[in-house]
Amino acid sequence: MSKEHLWPEWVRRTLKDDEMRRRIPHSIGHHDERPPKEWSAPAFTATIKGVCVPCNTGWMAQIEGIVKEFAEPLVKGEPRFLSKEAQMFISAWSYMKILVLERVDRGRRILPKDRYQRVFNAAQVGGMTVPSTATVFIAAHVGGLAGQYQHRGLAPRGHGASRPDLFVGTFTLRHLVVQVIDNLENDGPRLPGEREPEVDGRDRSIWPPTRRNLRLLPPARGLRWPSSAPLSDDELTIFAGPLPDDYVASAGF
């Protein structure tokens, strides 16, 4: 196994020199009773020993290299029109990142093993994929929470909290916010409910393909990003965290 950087090196290179040298507080909190782990380190330098060397230096590195062209401007906060191709690449890369980030919480895996297998199998034939059960959203962000990640397993209230049927993972790379929602019970995508009023309408779905998110804008430029006002730090917390009334958190990180 190798030490995989949780955040791509090209993301760190978007920082200014003084930002690279600055040590910032880090913490790992859990949904259960375990105390949080806290330390300080430069931004975007965290690693996890949870990826084998052939994957880390092979197909995963190739995906990082391909998506950089499309995602780096968003990380920098530069307005863009995202083509169908860009939306697909960012979605596949985001799902791969979610799989890696989920392994930070070694106490419990929420996403089933077959999700990992699907992404791996597609990569072996030179492709990228997002499971048909997943939905990917992007939003913009302005604030100090530049490298955040959170995931939750959600179970319908009254059905027992030990078996989640939805996975919600959210990460932030400076100005880019990505949220992946995966339906763990059925074959198609499903969402947990409406957004909180403070953040409703601030994101756009880029996966699965729909007429709305693939609709071309004159002159055929694609989906505009950012499509609304960016989320503040407080709004980002709301976007990633609150639970719909009819769900309870069954696990989280």
Phi, psi and chi 1 to 4 in degrees:
 res  aa     phi    psi   chi1   chi2   chi3   chi4
   1 MET       -  149.5  -54.6  -61.3  -77.1      -
   2 SER  -119.4  164.9   67.2      -      -      -
   3 LYS   -85.1  110.0  -77.1 -170.3  174.8 -178.2
   4 GLU   -94.1  129.3  160.9   71.5   -2.4      -
   5 HIS   -68.0  129.1  -80.6   87.2      -      -
   6 LEU   -63.6  -33.2  -66.9  178.4      -      -
   7 TRP  -116.9  139.7  -47.2  115.8      -      -
   8 PRO   -61.2  148.1  -18.5   29.6      -      -
   9 GLU   -61.5  -33.1  176.6   60.0   27.4      -
  10 TRP   -66.8  -24.3   55.7  -99.9      -      -
  11 VAL   -68.8  -43.8  171.2      -      -      -
  12 ARG   -61.1  -34.8  178.6  163.3  167.9   75.2
  13 ARG   -72.3   -9.0  -70.3 -162.8  -64.1  -91.8
  14 THR   -79.3  -11.1   67.5      -      -      -
  15 LEU   -76.8  152.4  -61.8  171.5      -      -
  16 LYS   -74.9  163.1  -61.8  177.5 -178.6  178.8
  17 ASP   -56.7  -44.8  -70.5  -16.9      -      -
  18 ASP   -67.5  -31.5   61.3  -34.0      -      -
  19 GLU   -70.0  -34.5  -66.9  176.0  -43.3      -
  20 MET   -66.1  -35.7  -75.9 -169.5  175.5      -
  21 ARG   -80.6  -22.5  -67.3 -170.0  -64.4  -92.0
  22 ARG   -72.6  133.5 -173.2 -175.9  -50.5  148.6
  23 ARG   -91.2  131.0  -62.6 -177.2   69.1   85.0
  24 ILE  -120.4  153.0   60.9  174.6      -      -
  25 PRO   -69.6  138.2   23.5  -32.0      -      -
  26 HIS  -121.7  152.4  -70.4   65.5      -      -
  27 SER  -153.5  151.5   66.4      -      -      -
  28 ILE  -121.4  111.4  -64.1  178.8      -      -
  29 GLY  -106.2  157.4      -      -      -      -
  30 HIS  -128.1  158.0  -56.4  -85.9      -      -
  31 HIS   -72.8  -26.0  178.4   67.1      -      -
  32 ASP   -90.4 -158.7   55.4   27.7      -      -
  33 GLU   -86.3    0.7  -61.8  -60.5  -37.2      -
  34 ARG   -64.5  138.3  -73.8  173.7  -70.8  170.8
  35 PRO   -69.0  149.8   25.0  -33.7      -      -
  36 PRO   -69.0  150.0   25.1  -33.4      -      -
  37 LYS   -96.8  130.2  177.0 -177.8  178.0 -178.2
  38 GLU  -129.3  141.5  -61.2  178.9  -14.1      -
  39 TRP  -163.1  174.0   73.9  100.6      -      -
  40 SER  -122.9  145.3   64.4      -      -      -
  41 ALA  -165.2  161.4      -      -      -      -
  42 PRO   -60.8  154.6  -22.9   33.5      -      -
  43 ALA   -63.8  142.7      -      -      -      -
  44 PHE    59.8   36.7  -59.5  121.3      -      -
  45 THR  -116.0   -0.4   57.9      -      -      -
  46 ALA   -65.5  143.4      -      -      -      -
  47 THR  -128.9  163.2   59.9      -      -      -
  48 ILE  -137.8  136.2  178.2  174.6      -      -
  49 LYS   -93.6   73.8 -162.7  170.9 -175.5  179.2
  50 GLY  -142.5   14.2      -      -      -      -
  51 VAL  -131.3  135.3  179.4      -      -      -
  52 CYS   -73.8  156.1   69.7      -      -      -
  53 VAL   -59.7  -46.5  173.8      -      -      -
  54 PRO   -59.0  -39.7  -25.1   35.4      -      -
  55 CYS   -70.0  -45.0  -72.6      -      -      -
  56 ASN   -61.2  -42.3 -170.7   15.5      -      -
  57 THR   -96.1   -4.5   59.0      -      -      -
  58 GLY  -107.1 -107.3      -      -      -      -
  59 TRP   -65.0  -32.4   64.2  -89.9      -      -
  60 MET   -67.6  -41.7  -65.5  177.1   69.1      -
  61 ALA   -64.6  -35.5      -      -      -      -
  62 GLN   -65.1  -42.5  -68.3  173.0   -2.1      -
  63 ILE   -63.8  -42.6  -69.6  177.5      -      -
  64 GLU   -58.5  -41.8  -68.4  -78.3    9.5      -
  65 GLY   -67.1  -38.0      -      -      -      -
  66 ILE   -69.0  -43.8  -68.7  171.0      -      -
  67 VAL   -77.7  -17.9   84.1      -      -      -
  68 LYS   -52.9  -42.5  176.1  177.5  179.7  -70.1
  69 GLU   -56.8  -35.7  171.7 -171.7  -10.5      -
  70 PHE   -92.2  -35.0  -55.2  101.2      -      -
  71 ALA   -91.5  -29.4      -      -      -      -
  72 GLU   -58.7  -43.7 -174.8  176.0   35.5      -
  73 PRO   -59.7  -34.0  -23.7   34.8      -      -
  74 LEU   -69.7  -40.6  -48.4 -171.6      -      -
  75 VAL   -59.4  -37.6  173.1      -      -      -
  76 LYS   -78.1  -10.5  -66.3  179.1  178.3  178.5
  77 GLY    83.8   21.3      -      -      -      -
  78 GLU   -87.6  125.0  -60.6  172.4   -1.4      -
  79 PRO   -57.2  141.4  -23.6   34.6      -      -
  80 ARG  -147.8  158.7  -77.8  -67.0 -172.6  -85.5
  81 PHE  -107.3  122.3  -75.0   91.2      -      -
  82 LEU   -96.0  116.9  -59.6  178.2      -      -
  83 SER   -70.7  171.7   65.7      -      -      -
  84 LYS   -56.7  -41.9  176.2 -179.0  177.5  179.6
  85 GLU   -63.6  -45.3  179.5 -174.8   44.5      -
  86 ALA   -62.0  -41.7      -      -      -      -
  87 GLN   -63.4  -39.9  -67.3  176.8   55.0      -
  88 MET   -66.9  -45.6 -174.0  -85.2  -69.9      -
  89 PHE   -63.6  -44.6  -76.5  145.6      -      -
  90 ILE   -64.5  -38.5  -68.1  173.4      -      -
  91 SER   -63.6  -47.0  -64.1      -      -      -
  92 ALA   -64.6  -42.8      -      -      -      -
  93 TRP   -63.3  -41.7  166.4   74.3      -      -
  94 SER   -62.6  -40.6  -62.4      -      -      -
  95 TYR   -67.0  -39.1 -161.3   89.3      -      -
  96 MET   -60.9  -42.5 -178.8 -168.9   75.2      -
  97 LYS   -63.6  -38.9  -64.1  -54.8  -64.0 -177.5
  98 ILE   -61.3  -39.8  -73.3  -68.8      -      -
  99 LEU   -61.8  -40.9  -66.7  178.9      -      -
 100 VAL   -69.9  -46.5  174.3      -      -      -
 101 LEU   -63.8  -33.2  -69.7  163.0      -      -
 102 GLU   -60.7  -27.8 -169.7 -159.1   19.2      -
 103 ARG   -75.0   -7.7  -55.0  -48.9  -60.3  142.2
 104 VAL   -62.0  -38.7  173.2      -      -      -
 105 ASP   -87.1   88.3 -173.6    3.1      -      -
 106 ARG   -71.7  -12.2  -64.6  178.5 -179.9  -88.4
 107 GLY   -70.7  -26.6      -      -      -      -
 108 ARG  -159.2  133.7 -178.0  175.3 -176.0 -179.4
 109 ARG   -97.8  128.7  173.3 -173.1  -72.6  172.3
 110 ILE   -95.8  -46.9  -58.8  175.0      -      -
 111 LEU   -70.2  133.3  -71.9  169.7      -      -
 112 PRO   -69.2  160.0   22.0  -30.7      -      -
 113 LYS   -59.3  -32.1 -175.4  177.6  179.0 -179.7
 114 ASP   -65.6  -24.5   74.8  -80.0      -      -
 115 ARG   -65.3  -43.0  -57.3  -59.4 -160.4  -91.4
 116 TYR   -62.1  -42.6  -69.4   79.3      -      -
 117 GLN   -65.0  -40.0 -166.3   66.9   50.3      -
 118 ARG   -62.1  -45.4  -70.3 -176.8 -161.2  177.3
 119 VAL   -65.4  -41.6  172.7      -      -      -
 120 PHE   -63.4  -45.6  175.6   79.4      -      -
 121 ASN   -61.2  -42.2  -70.9  -14.0      -      -
 122 ALA   -62.9  -39.5      -      -      -      -
 123 ALA   -66.4  -29.8      -      -      -      -
 124 GLN   -68.1  -19.3  -58.7  -42.1  -66.7      -
 125 VAL  -109.6   20.7  -66.4      -      -      -
 126 GLY    79.5   19.5      -      -      -      -
 127 GLY  -114.3  176.5      -      -      -      -
 128 MET  -128.7  149.8  -60.5 -173.9 -161.8      -
 129 THR  -148.7  155.9 -169.7      -      -      -
 130 VAL  -125.4  129.9 -176.7      -      -      -
 131 PRO   -55.1  145.8  -26.9   35.3      -      -
 132 SER   -65.5  -11.9   60.3      -      -      -
 133 THR   -86.2   -6.7   51.8      -      -      -
 134 ALA  -103.2  152.9      -      -      -      -
 135 THR  -126.1  137.4  -54.2      -      -      -
 136 VAL  -119.9  130.2 -178.2      -      -      -
 137 PHE  -119.8  149.7  -61.8   90.7      -      -
 138 ILE  -128.5  151.3   59.0  171.4      -      -
 139 ALA  -147.5  173.0      -      -      -      -
 140 ALA  -106.3  158.6      -      -      -      -
 141 HIS  -145.2  141.6  163.8 -105.4      -      -
 142 VAL  -133.3  119.7  172.9      -      -      -
 143 GLY   161.0 -170.9      -      -      -      -
 144 GLY   -87.3  -12.8      -      -      -      -
 145 LEU   -81.5   81.8  -60.8  178.1      -      -
 146 ALA   -92.2  -20.3      -      -      -      -
 147 GLY  -142.1   66.6      -      -      -      -
 148 GLN  -107.8  152.2  -54.7  -65.1  -53.6      -
 149 TYR  -147.1  141.1  170.8   67.2      -      -
 150 GLN  -149.5  140.9  174.8  179.4  -56.3      -
 151 HIS  -136.1  155.5   72.7 -118.4      -      -
 152 ARG  -143.8  145.7  -63.3  170.8  -68.2  150.7
 153 GLY  -103.2  128.8      -      -      -      -
 154 LEU  -112.4  137.8  -57.5 -175.4      -      -
 155 ALA  -125.8  143.6      -      -      -      -
 156 PRO   -59.0  135.7  -21.7   32.4      -      -
 157 ARG   -58.7  131.2 -167.4  175.9  -61.7  -82.6
 158 GLY    92.5   -8.6      -      -      -      -
 159 HIS   -99.2    4.4  -71.8 -158.6      -      -
 160 GLY    91.6  134.4      -      -      -      -
 161 ALA   -89.8    2.8      -      -      -      -
 162 SER   -84.3  -14.5   61.1      -      -      -
 163 ARG  -128.4   93.6 -177.2  179.3  177.5 -177.9
 164 PRO   -70.6  149.2   25.8  -33.8      -      -
 165 ASP  -117.5   -0.5   65.7   -0.6      -      -
 166 LEU  -135.9  139.7  -78.1  177.3      -      -
 167 PHE  -111.8  131.9  171.2   91.7      -      -
 168 VAL  -126.2  114.7 -178.1      -      -      -
 169 GLY  -121.1  132.6      -      -      -      -
 170 THR  -131.7  129.8  -51.9      -      -      -
 171 PHE  -133.7  155.2   65.6   85.4      -      -
 172 THR  -128.5  124.9  -53.3      -      -      -
 173 LEU  -117.6   93.0  -61.7  177.8      -      -
 174 ARG    55.4 -101.3  -61.6 -169.6   68.2 -169.9
 175 HIS   -94.4   -5.5  -62.9  -71.6      -      -
 176 LEU  -102.7  128.2  173.5   62.1      -      -
 177 VAL  -115.4  131.8 -179.8      -      -      -
 178 VAL  -125.7  135.3  175.8      -      -      -
 179 GLN  -129.5  129.8 -174.4  169.7   86.0      -
 180 VAL  -113.8  125.8  174.0      -      -      -
 181 ILE  -117.1  122.8  -60.1  178.4      -      -
 182 ASP  -120.8  129.2 -160.7  -12.4      -      -
 183 ASN   -82.3  114.8  179.6    4.0      -      -
 184 LEU   -89.2   -6.9  -53.2 -179.2      -      -
 185 GLU  -107.9  -33.5  -68.6  -65.8  -43.0      -
 186 ASN  -123.3 -176.7  -60.1  -56.1      -      -
 187 ASP   -86.2  -21.0  -66.0  -27.0      -      -
 188 GLY  -113.7  169.6      -      -      -      -
 189 PRO   -69.6  151.1   24.2  -32.4      -      -
 190 ARG  -152.6  141.7 -177.0  164.6   59.1   87.0
 191 LEU  -109.8  153.2  -55.7 -178.9      -      -
 192 PRO   -78.4  -10.4   27.1  -34.4      -      -
 193 GLY   142.6 -170.2      -      -      -      -
 194 GLU   -75.6  153.8  -63.4  179.9   -5.7      -
 195 ARG   -69.5  157.7  -59.3  -80.3 -172.8 -162.4
 196 GLU   -62.2  147.0  -66.2  -69.0  -41.1      -
 197 PRO   -54.4  -34.4  -25.3   33.4      -      -
 198 GLU   -64.3  -26.2  -60.5   94.4  -38.4      -
 199 VAL  -121.8    4.7  -62.0      -      -      -
 200 ASP   -63.3  133.5 -172.4   34.6      -      -
 201 GLY    80.6    7.6      -      -      -      -
 202 ARG   -93.8   -4.7  -52.3  -74.7  -77.2  -81.0
 203 ASP  -121.2  167.6   61.1  -39.4      -      -
 204 ARG  -135.1  139.7  -69.8  -67.7 -178.8  -89.3
 205 SER   -79.6  132.0  170.0      -      -      -
 206 ILE  -115.9   -3.6   59.7  171.0      -      -
 207 TRP  -153.5  139.1 -174.2  -89.0      -      -
 208 PRO   -74.2  164.4   28.3  -35.5      -      -
 209 PRO   -60.4  132.6  -22.4   33.5      -      -
 210 THR  -136.6  166.1   65.8      -      -      -
 211 ARG   -60.5  -33.4  -72.2 -174.5  177.3 -177.8
 212 ARG   -69.8  -50.4  178.6 -176.8  178.1 -174.4
 213 ASN   -84.0   -7.4   63.1    5.9      -      -
 214 LEU  -107.8    1.9  -63.1 -176.9      -      -
 215 ARG   -63.3  129.1 -176.9  173.3   57.6 -131.1
 216 LEU   -82.2  137.8  -62.3 -179.3      -      -
 217 LEU  -101.4  141.6  -55.8  176.3      -      -
 218 PRO   -60.3  132.1  -18.1   29.1      -      -
 219 PRO   -95.6   80.1   31.9  -31.2      -      -
 220 ALA    57.1   52.8      -      -      -      -
 221 ARG  -104.6  -19.2  -69.1  178.6  -65.4 -175.6
 222 GLY   107.9 -163.6      -      -      -      -
 223 LEU   -79.2  128.6 -179.2   72.2      -      -
 224 ARG   -80.9  136.1  177.5  164.9   49.3 -168.7
 225 TRP  -133.4  135.4 -175.0   93.7      -      -
 226 PRO   -71.9  147.9   26.0  -32.3      -      -
 227 SER   -94.7   -6.1   56.3      -      -      -
 228 SER  -158.1 -176.6   64.8      -      -      -
 229 ALA   -61.5  142.2      -      -      -      -
 230 PRO   -68.9  156.0   24.1  -32.9      -      -
 231 LEU   -77.4  136.0  -61.1  167.8      -      -
 232 SER   -78.9  175.2   66.7      -      -      -
 233 ASP   -58.7  -45.1  -75.5  -11.8      -      -
 234 ASP   -64.0  -40.5  -71.6  -18.3      -      -
 235 GLU   -69.4  -33.6  -70.1  168.2  -23.7      -
 236 LEU   -61.9  -41.4  176.1   61.4      -      -
 237 THR   -60.9  -41.3  -58.7      -      -      -
 238 ILE   -66.0  -43.6  -65.4  171.6      -      -
 239 PHE   -59.3  -40.5 -177.2   80.0      -      -
 240 ALA   -87.3  -25.6      -      -      -      -
 241 GLY  -107.5  -47.6      -      -      -      -
 242 PRO   -60.0  152.7  -25.1   34.7      -      -
 243 LEU  -103.3  140.4  -60.6  172.7      -      -
 244 PRO   -60.7  153.0  -19.6   31.5      -      -
 245 ASP   -58.5  -31.7  -68.6  -20.6      -      -
 246 ASP   -95.8   15.4   52.6  -14.0      -      -
 247 TYR  -128.6  156.2  -81.9   85.7      -      -
 248 VAL  -127.5  153.3  -65.9      -      -      -
 249 ALA   -79.7  124.9      -      -      -      -
 250 SER   -99.8  -16.2   60.8      -      -      -
 251 ALA  -165.6  160.1      -      -      -      -
 252 GLY  -173.0  166.8      -      -      -      -
 253 PHE  -142.6      -  161.6   75.9      -      -
